[in-house]
Amino acid sequence: MATLAEWTAGARLRTLPAAAAPVLVGTGAAIQAAGWDEPGRQTLLALLALGVALALQVGVNYANDYSDGVRGTDLDRVGPLRLTAAGLAAPTHVKYAAFASFALGAVFGLALVVLTGYVWLLAVGVVAIAAAWFYTGGSHPYGYRGLGEVGVFVFFGLVAVLGSTFIQIGRFTWPAVAGAVGVGLLACALLMVNNLRDIPTDALVGKLTLAVRIGDRRARRVYVAMVALPILLGVACAFAAPWSLLVLLLALPVTVLSVTVLLGARGIALVPVLAGTGLVELGYGLLLGLGLSL
C-alpha cells in the first residue's frame, strides 16, 4: 500500500507548471484585450480553468504511471518515482487515481459550461480527457509513436491558453495566440527533456518517442529551440503590451538549461534540467501573463 507521500510523488507535482502557465497567459491576454471589468466573475472563470488544467495534468501523470507500468516500460528508469513499476500500488488503484483526477477536471469543466453557456466546451473536455488517457493508454498509444509533443502542444498550449482567454472575453487575440504557441513549446520542451533522458530505455522497449525517432543529438537541438522561441514570441507581444518584455528575465535560465543540454548531460544529470524547464514555463506564464495584463 503506497503512502500519501508516495502518491504525491506519483502525481509528479513538478509537472504542474505546465498546467498553470497557460491559464496565466490566457488570463493576461484577456485582461490586455478587454480589461478587468468583472473581477469576481473573471477570477472565478480563471480559477475553474486552472482547476481543469491541474486535474488533467495529475490525471495524465497517473495514467502514464499505470500504462507504462503494466507494459513494463518503467522497469528500469532514472527519474521520478513510479507507483506501478515499483510495486508500491496496485495497477488498478493507480488507474482509478487517474480516472478520479479526470472526473475532478470534468466537474470544473461543467462549472465553466454552466457559467459561460458554451456547451461546446463539453466536446473539448471529452477530447482532452481522451488525449490524456491515450497518450500512453490503449492498444495504440500515440505517445509511443512520436506524437506526444503534438498532443502536449495542442492541449497544454493552444487549447489551454486560448480557452482561458475565450471563456473570459468571448474571442481570441493575437497576443493570446502568440502566448499559446510559446507555452505550448515550453510544455513540449518539458516532455522532450524527459524523453531525452529516457532514450536508452525507451528504445529497448519499443517506445518510439520523438526523441528516440530523431536521435539524441537532434533531440538536444530541438529542446533548445523549444525553450528559446517562446522568449521571442513574448518579445513580439510587446507591440501590444510593452510590459511583455518581462519575459527577457528568463533569458539567463534558458541559456543555462540550453548549454547544459547541448554539453551532453544525460541520465540523472537531466533531472535538474527537467525541474528547471518546469520552473521556466511557470515563470513564462507569470511574466507574460503579468506583462499582458499591465
C-alpha positions as a Markdown table, in Angstrom:
| # | Residue | x | y | z |
|---|---|---|---|---|
| 1 | Met | 0.0 | 0.0 | 0.0 |
| 2 | Ala | 1.5 | 3.3 | -1.1 |
| 3 | Thr | 1.9 | 6.1 | 1.4 |
| 4 | Leu | 0.4 | 9.6 | 1.0 |
| 5 | Ala | 4.0 | 10.8 | 0.2 |
| 6 | Glu | 4.4 | 8.2 | -2.5 |
| 7 | Trp | 1.0 | 9.0 | -4.0 |
| 8 | Thr | 2.1 | 12.7 | -4.0 |
| 9 | Ala | 5.4 | 11.8 | -5.7 |
| 10 | Gly | 3.5 | 9.7 | -8.2 |
| 11 | Ala | 1.4 | 12.8 | -9.1 |
| 12 | Arg | 4.7 | 14.4 | -10.3 |
| 13 | Leu | 4.0 | 17.9 | -8.9 |
| 14 | Arg | 7.0 | 19.3 | -10.8 |
| 15 | Thr | 5.0 | 19.0 | -14.0 |
| 16 | Leu | 2.1 | 21.2 | -12.7 |
| 17 | Pro | 3.6 | 24.4 | -14.1 |
| 18 | Ala | 2.7 | 23.0 | -17.5 |
| 19 | Ala | -0.9 | 23.3 | -16.3 |
| 20 | Ala | -0.7 | 26.6 | -14.6 |
| 21 | Ala | 1.2 | 28.6 | -17.2 |
| 22 | Pro | -1.4 | 28.5 | -20.0 |
| 23 | Val | -4.1 | 29.8 | -17.7 |
| 24 | Leu | -1.9 | 32.7 | -16.5 |
| 25 | Val | -1.1 | 33.7 | -20.1 |
| 26 | Gly | -4.7 | 33.3 | -21.3 |
| 27 | Thr | -6.0 | 35.4 | -18.4 |
| 28 | Gly | -3.3 | 38.1 | -19.1 |
| 29 | Ala | -4.3 | 38.2 | -22.7 |
| 30 | Ala | -8.0 | 38.5 | -21.8 |
| 31 | Ile | -7.2 | 41.5 | -19.5 |
| 32 | Gln | -5.0 | 43.1 | -22.1 |
| 33 | Ala | -7.8 | 42.9 | -24.6 |
| 34 | Ala | -10.8 | 43.8 | -22.5 |
| 35 | Gly | -9.7 | 45.0 | -19.1 |
| 36 | Trp | -10.7 | 43.7 | -15.7 |
| 37 | Asp | -14.3 | 45.0 | -15.6 |
| 38 | Glu | -15.8 | 42.0 | -13.9 |
| 39 | Pro | -13.1 | 40.9 | -11.4 |
| 40 | Gly | -15.2 | 38.5 | -9.5 |
| 41 | Arg | -16.5 | 36.6 | -12.5 |
| 42 | Gln | -13.2 | 36.6 | -14.4 |
| 43 | Thr | -11.3 | 35.4 | -11.3 |
| 44 | Leu | -13.8 | 32.6 | -10.8 |
| 45 | Leu | -13.5 | 31.6 | -14.5 |
| 46 | Ala | -9.7 | 31.7 | -14.4 |
| 47 | Leu | -9.7 | 29.5 | -11.2 |
| 48 | Leu | -12.0 | 27.0 | -12.7 |
| 49 | Ala | -9.9 | 26.8 | -15.8 |
| 50 | Leu | -6.8 | 26.3 | -13.6 |
| 51 | Gly | -8.7 | 23.5 | -11.8 |
| 52 | Val | -9.4 | 21.8 | -15.1 |
| 53 | Ala | -5.7 | 22.1 | -16.2 |
| 54 | Leu | -4.3 | 20.9 | -12.9 |
| 55 | Ala | -6.6 | 18.0 | -12.6 |
| 56 | Leu | -5.9 | 16.8 | -16.2 |
| 57 | Gln | -2.2 | 17.1 | -15.6 |
| 58 | Val | -2.3 | 15.0 | -12.5 |
| 59 | Gly | -4.6 | 12.6 | -14.3 |
| 60 | Val | -2.3 | 12.1 | -17.2 |
| 61 | Asn | 0.7 | 11.6 | -14.8 |
| 62 | Tyr | -1.2 | 8.8 | -13.0 |
| 63 | Ala | -2.4 | 7.4 | -16.4 |
| 64 | Asn | 1.2 | 7.3 | -17.7 |
| 65 | Asp | 2.4 | 5.6 | -14.5 |
| 66 | Tyr | -0.3 | 2.9 | -14.9 |
| 67 | Ser | 0.0 | 2.4 | -18.7 |
| 68 | Asp | 3.8 | 2.4 | -18.8 |
| 69 | Gly | 4.0 | 0.3 | -15.6 |
| 70 | Val | 1.7 | -2.5 | -16.9 |
| 71 | Arg | 3.6 | -2.5 | -20.2 |
| 72 | Gly | 7.0 | -2.8 | -18.4 |
| 73 | Thr | 8.3 | 0.4 | -19.9 |
| 74 | Asp | 9.1 | 1.9 | -16.5 |
| 75 | Leu | 11.0 | -1.1 | -15.1 |
| 76 | Asp | 14.5 | 0.4 | -15.5 |
| 77 | Arg | 14.4 | 4.2 | -15.5 |
| 78 | Val | 16.1 | 7.2 | -13.9 |
| 79 | Gly | 13.8 | 9.9 | -12.6 |
| 80 | Pro | 10.6 | 10.4 | -10.6 |
| 81 | Leu | 9.0 | 7.5 | -8.6 |
| 82 | Arg | 6.7 | 5.2 | -10.5 |
| 83 | Leu | 4.0 | 3.7 | -8.3 |
| 84 | Thr | 3.1 | 0.8 | -10.7 |
| 85 | Ala | 6.5 | -0.2 | -11.8 |
| 86 | Ala | 7.9 | 0.0 | -8.3 |
| 87 | Gly | 5.1 | -2.2 | -7.0 |
| 88 | Leu | 4.1 | 0.5 | -4.4 |
| 89 | Ala | 0.5 | 0.5 | -5.5 |
| 90 | Ala | -1.8 | -1.9 | -7.4 |
| 91 | Pro | -2.1 | -1.0 | -11.0 |
| 92 | Thr | -5.9 | -0.8 | -10.8 |
| 93 | His | -5.5 | 1.7 | -7.9 |
| 94 | Val | -3.2 | 3.9 | -10.0 |
| 95 | Lys | -5.7 | 3.7 | -12.9 |
| 96 | Tyr | -8.6 | 4.7 | -10.5 |
| 97 | Ala | -6.5 | 7.7 | -9.3 |
| 98 | Ala | -6.1 | 8.8 | -13.0 |
| 99 | Phe | -9.9 | 8.4 | -13.5 |
| 100 | Ala | -10.6 | 10.3 | -10.3 |
| 101 | Ser | -8.4 | 13.2 | -11.5 |
| 102 | Phe | -10.1 | 13.2 | -14.9 |
| 103 | Ala | -13.5 | 13.3 | -13.1 |
| 104 | Leu | -12.5 | 16.2 | -11.0 |
| 105 | Gly | -11.4 | 18.1 | -14.1 |
| 106 | Ala | -14.7 | 17.3 | -15.7 |
| 107 | Val | -16.6 | 18.8 | -12.7 |
| 108 | Phe | -14.6 | 22.0 | -13.0 |
| 109 | Gly | -15.3 | 21.9 | -16.8 |
| 110 | Leu | -19.0 | 21.5 | -16.2 |
| 111 | Ala | -19.0 | 24.5 | -13.9 |
| 112 | Leu | -17.4 | 26.5 | -16.7 |
| 113 | Val | -20.1 | 25.4 | -19.1 |
| 114 | Val | -22.8 | 26.5 | -16.7 |
| 115 | Leu | -21.2 | 29.9 | -16.1 |
| 116 | Thr | -20.4 | 30.7 | -19.7 |
| 117 | Gly | -23.1 | 28.9 | -21.6 |
| 118 | Tyr | -20.5 | 27.5 | -24.0 |
| 119 | Val | -21.9 | 24.0 | -24.4 |
| 120 | Trp | -19.2 | 23.1 | -27.0 |
| 121 | Leu | -16.7 | 23.1 | -24.1 |
| 122 | Leu | -18.1 | 19.7 | -23.3 |
| 123 | Ala | -16.7 | 18.3 | -26.5 |
| 124 | Val | -13.4 | 19.9 | -25.9 |
| 125 | Gly | -13.3 | 18.4 | -22.4 |
| 126 | Val | -14.1 | 14.9 | -23.7 |
| 127 | Val | -11.4 | 15.1 | -26.4 |
| 128 | Ala | -8.8 | 16.5 | -23.8 |
| 129 | Ile | -9.5 | 13.6 | -21.4 |
| 130 | Ala | -9.3 | 11.1 | -24.3 |
| 131 | Ala | -6.0 | 12.6 | -25.4 |
| 132 | Ala | -4.7 | 12.4 | -21.8 |
| 133 | Trp | -5.5 | 8.7 | -21.5 |
| 134 | Phe | -4.5 | 7.5 | -24.9 |
| 135 | Tyr | -1.1 | 9.3 | -24.7 |
| 136 | Thr | 0.2 | 6.0 | -23.2 |
| 137 | Gly | -3.0 | 4.1 | -22.7 |
| 138 | Gly | -5.0 | 1.8 | -25.0 |
| 139 | Ser | -3.6 | -0.6 | -27.6 |
| 140 | His | -2.1 | 2.0 | -29.8 |
| 141 | Pro | -0.8 | 4.9 | -27.6 |
| 142 | Tyr | 0.1 | 7.9 | -29.7 |
| 143 | Gly | 2.9 | 8.8 | -27.2 |
| 144 | Tyr | 4.7 | 5.6 | -28.4 |
| 145 | Arg | 4.6 | 6.8 | -32.0 |
| 146 | Gly | 6.4 | 10.1 | -31.5 |
| 147 | Leu | 3.3 | 12.2 | -31.4 |
| 148 | Gly | 3.4 | 13.1 | -27.7 |
| 149 | Glu | 4.7 | 16.6 | -28.4 |
| 150 | Val | 1.8 | 17.2 | -30.8 |
| 151 | Gly | -0.8 | 16.3 | -28.1 |
| 152 | Val | 1.0 | 18.4 | -25.5 |
| 153 | Phe | 1.4 | 21.4 | -27.8 |
| 154 | Val | -2.3 | 21.3 | -28.8 |
| 155 | Phe | -3.9 | 20.8 | -25.3 |
| 156 | Phe | -1.4 | 22.3 | -22.9 |
| 157 | Gly | -0.6 | 25.2 | -25.3 |
| 158 | Leu | -3.3 | 26.2 | -27.8 |
| 159 | Val | -6.4 | 24.8 | -26.1 |
| 160 | Ala | -5.4 | 25.8 | -22.6 |
| 161 | Val | -4.3 | 29.4 | -23.4 |
| 162 | Leu | -6.9 | 30.2 | -26.0 |
| 163 | Gly | -9.6 | 28.5 | -24.0 |
| 164 | Ser | -8.7 | 30.6 | -20.9 |
| 165 | Thr | -8.9 | 33.8 | -23.0 |
| 166 | Phe | -12.1 | 32.9 | -24.8 |
| 167 | Ile | -14.2 | 31.9 | -21.7 |
| 168 | Gln | -13.4 | 35.4 | -20.2 |
| 169 | Ile | -13.9 | 37.7 | -23.2 |
| 170 | Gly | -15.6 | 35.5 | -25.9 |
| 171 | Arg | -12.9 | 35.9 | -28.5 |
| 172 | Phe | -9.2 | 35.3 | -29.4 |
| 173 | Thr | -6.5 | 37.9 | -29.8 |
| 174 | Trp | -3.1 | 37.7 | -31.5 |
| 175 | Pro | -1.2 | 38.1 | -28.2 |
| 176 | Ala | -3.2 | 35.1 | -26.9 |
| 177 | Val | -2.2 | 33.1 | -30.0 |
| 178 | Ala | 1.5 | 34.1 | -29.6 |
| 179 | Gly | 1.4 | 33.2 | -25.9 |
| 180 | Ala | -0.4 | 29.9 | -26.7 |
| 181 | Val | 2.4 | 28.9 | -29.1 |
| 182 | Gly | 5.1 | 29.9 | -26.6 |
| 183 | Val | 3.5 | 28.0 | -23.7 |
| 184 | Gly | 2.9 | 25.0 | -26.0 |
| 185 | Leu | 6.6 | 24.9 | -27.0 |
| 186 | Leu | 7.7 | 25.1 | -23.4 |
| 187 | Ala | 5.3 | 22.2 | -22.5 |
| 188 | Cys | 6.9 | 20.3 | -25.4 |
| 189 | Ala | 10.4 | 21.1 | -24.1 |
| 190 | Leu | 9.4 | 19.6 | -20.7 |
| 191 | Leu | 8.3 | 16.4 | -22.5 |
| 192 | Met | 11.4 | 16.4 | -24.8 |
| 193 | Val | 13.9 | 16.6 | -21.9 |
| 194 | Asn | 12.0 | 13.9 | -20.1 |
| 195 | Asn | 12.2 | 11.7 | -23.2 |
| 196 | Leu | 15.8 | 12.6 | -23.9 |
| 197 | Arg | 16.7 | 11.2 | -20.5 |
| 198 | Asp | 14.8 | 8.0 | -21.3 |
| 199 | Ile | 16.1 | 7.4 | -24.8 |
| 200 | Pro | 18.1 | 4.3 | -23.9 |
| 201 | Thr | 15.3 | 2.5 | -22.0 |
| 202 | Asp | 12.5 | 3.7 | -24.4 |
| 203 | Ala | 14.3 | 2.4 | -27.4 |
| 204 | Leu | 14.8 | -1.0 | -25.8 |
| 205 | Val | 11.0 | -1.5 | -25.1 |
| 206 | Gly | 9.9 | 0.0 | -28.4 |
| 207 | Lys | 8.6 | 3.3 | -27.1 |
| 208 | Leu | 9.3 | 5.4 | -30.1 |
| 209 | Thr | 9.1 | 8.9 | -28.7 |
| 210 | Leu | 10.1 | 11.9 | -30.8 |
| 211 | Ala | 13.5 | 11.9 | -29.0 |
| 212 | Val | 14.0 | 8.2 | -29.9 |
| 213 | Arg | 13.0 | 8.8 | -33.5 |
| 214 | Ile | 15.2 | 11.8 | -34.2 |
| 215 | Gly | 18.1 | 10.7 | -32.0 |
| 216 | Asp | 20.0 | 12.1 | -29.1 |
| 217 | Arg | 21.9 | 14.9 | -30.9 |
| 218 | Arg | 18.9 | 16.3 | -32.8 |
| 219 | Ala | 16.6 | 16.0 | -29.7 |
| 220 | Arg | 19.0 | 18.3 | -27.8 |
| 221 | Arg | 18.9 | 20.9 | -30.5 |
| 222 | Val | 15.1 | 20.7 | -30.7 |
| 223 | Tyr | 14.9 | 21.2 | -27.0 |
| 224 | Val | 16.9 | 24.4 | -27.3 |
| 225 | Ala | 14.6 | 25.7 | -30.0 |
| 226 | Met | 11.6 | 24.9 | -27.8 |
| 227 | Val | 12.9 | 26.9 | -24.9 |
| 228 | Ala | 14.3 | 29.8 | -26.9 |
| 229 | Leu | 11.4 | 30.6 | -29.3 |
| 230 | Pro | 8.9 | 31.4 | -26.6 |
| 231 | Ile | 11.1 | 34.2 | -25.4 |
| 232 | Leu | 11.0 | 35.7 | -28.9 |
| 233 | Leu | 7.2 | 35.3 | -29.0 |
| 234 | Gly | 7.0 | 37.1 | -25.7 |
| 235 | Val | 9.0 | 40.0 | -27.0 |
| 236 | Ala | 6.7 | 40.2 | -30.0 |
| 237 | Cys | 3.8 | 40.6 | -27.6 |
| 238 | Ala | 5.4 | 43.9 | -26.5 |
| 239 | Phe | 3.9 | 45.5 | -29.6 |
| 240 | Ala | 0.5 | 45.1 | -27.9 |
| 241 | Ala | 1.7 | 45.3 | -24.3 |
| 242 | Pro | 5.2 | 46.7 | -23.6 |
| 243 | Trp | 5.5 | 45.0 | -20.2 |
| 244 | Ser | 5.6 | 41.7 | -22.0 |
| 245 | Leu | 9.3 | 42.4 | -22.3 |
| 246 | Leu | 9.4 | 41.0 | -18.7 |
| 247 | Val | 9.9 | 37.5 | -20.4 |
| 248 | Leu | 13.5 | 38.6 | -21.1 |
| 249 | Leu | 14.2 | 37.9 | -17.4 |
| 250 | Leu | 14.1 | 34.3 | -18.4 |
| 251 | Ala | 17.0 | 34.6 | -20.9 |
| 252 | Leu | 19.6 | 33.6 | -18.4 |
| 253 | Pro | 18.0 | 30.5 | -17.0 |
| 254 | Val | 17.0 | 29.4 | -20.6 |
| 255 | Thr | 20.7 | 29.9 | -21.6 |
| 256 | Val | 21.9 | 27.8 | -18.7 |
| 257 | Leu | 19.4 | 25.0 | -19.4 |
| 258 | Ser | 20.3 | 25.0 | -23.1 |
| 259 | Val | 24.0 | 24.9 | -22.5 |
| 260 | Thr | 23.6 | 22.0 | -20.0 |
| 261 | Val | 21.6 | 20.0 | -22.6 |
| 262 | Leu | 24.0 | 20.9 | -25.5 |
| 263 | Leu | 27.0 | 19.8 | -23.5 |
| 264 | Gly | 25.6 | 16.3 | -23.3 |
| 265 | Ala | 24.0 | 15.9 | -19.8 |
| 266 | Arg | 22.3 | 12.6 | -19.6 |
| 267 | Gly | 20.6 | 10.3 | -17.2 |
| 268 | Ile | 20.2 | 11.6 | -13.7 |
| 269 | Ala | 22.0 | 14.8 | -14.7 |
| 270 | Leu | 18.9 | 15.7 | -16.8 |
| 271 | Val | 16.6 | 15.6 | -13.8 |
| 272 | Pro | 17.5 | 19.2 | -12.7 |
| 273 | Val | 17.0 | 20.3 | -16.3 |
| 274 | Leu | 13.5 | 18.8 | -16.2 |
| 275 | Ala | 12.8 | 20.7 | -13.0 |
| 276 | Gly | 14.3 | 23.9 | -14.4 |
| 277 | Thr | 12.3 | 23.7 | -17.5 |
| 278 | Gly | 9.1 | 23.4 | -15.5 |
| 279 | Leu | 10.1 | 26.5 | -13.5 |
| 280 | Val | 10.9 | 28.4 | -16.7 |
| 281 | Glu | 7.4 | 27.5 | -18.0 |
| 282 | Leu | 5.9 | 28.7 | -14.8 |
| 283 | Gly | 8.0 | 31.9 | -14.9 |
| 284 | Tyr | 6.9 | 32.4 | -18.5 |
| 285 | Gly | 3.3 | 32.1 | -17.5 |
| 286 | Leu | 3.7 | 34.6 | -14.6 |
| 287 | Leu | 5.8 | 37.1 | -16.5 |
| 288 | Leu | 4.0 | 37.1 | -19.8 |
| 289 | Gly | 0.6 | 37.0 | -18.1 |
| 290 | Leu | 1.6 | 39.9 | -15.9 |
| 291 | Gly | 3.1 | 41.8 | -18.8 |
| 292 | Leu | 0.0 | 41.4 | -20.9 |
| 293 | Ser | -2.3 | 42.4 | -18.1 |
| 294 | Leu | -0.3 | 45.6 | -17.3 |
